Amino acid sequence: MLIPAADYLTYAEAVALYNDLREQDIIALVKSAGPPTFPYGEGMYYQLWIEETEAEAARETVEAFEAERISLRVLRCPKCKAPDPVPSPSPAWWKRLFYAGTVLHKCPNCNAEFPV
Ligand SMILES: [Zn+2]
């Protein structure tokens, strides 16, 4: 049975983790995930799935990867944790005032707005 090893990866992260696991002879399955309405037909982020029997062997690699990923501080939505929020094109004037000194970002997954 396949189980999810990592979630909410950017494409680059998914490839990096896939290669790390590959070195241990663990072949992961990369799936895209996200809203099905996305215009390009692909998900907004990626998941890595591995065989349940290989979970124990993969655990250290995945944990090391997760730790490094946190230290890289990839911009993520505080609400749903999806990567790559985009700067809001034209926030309302009162939002610009309220969030002065920061840039309002909008999550492409759940549309939450938050300052960065
Ligand atoms: Zn979100």
Boltz pocket constraint, residues with backbone or C-beta under 6 A from the ligand:
constraints:
  - pocket:
      binder: B
      contacts: [[A, 77], [A, 78], [A, 79], [A, 80], [A, 81], [A, 82], [A, 107], [A, 108], [A, 109], [A, 110], [A, 111], [A, 112]]
      max_distance: 6.0
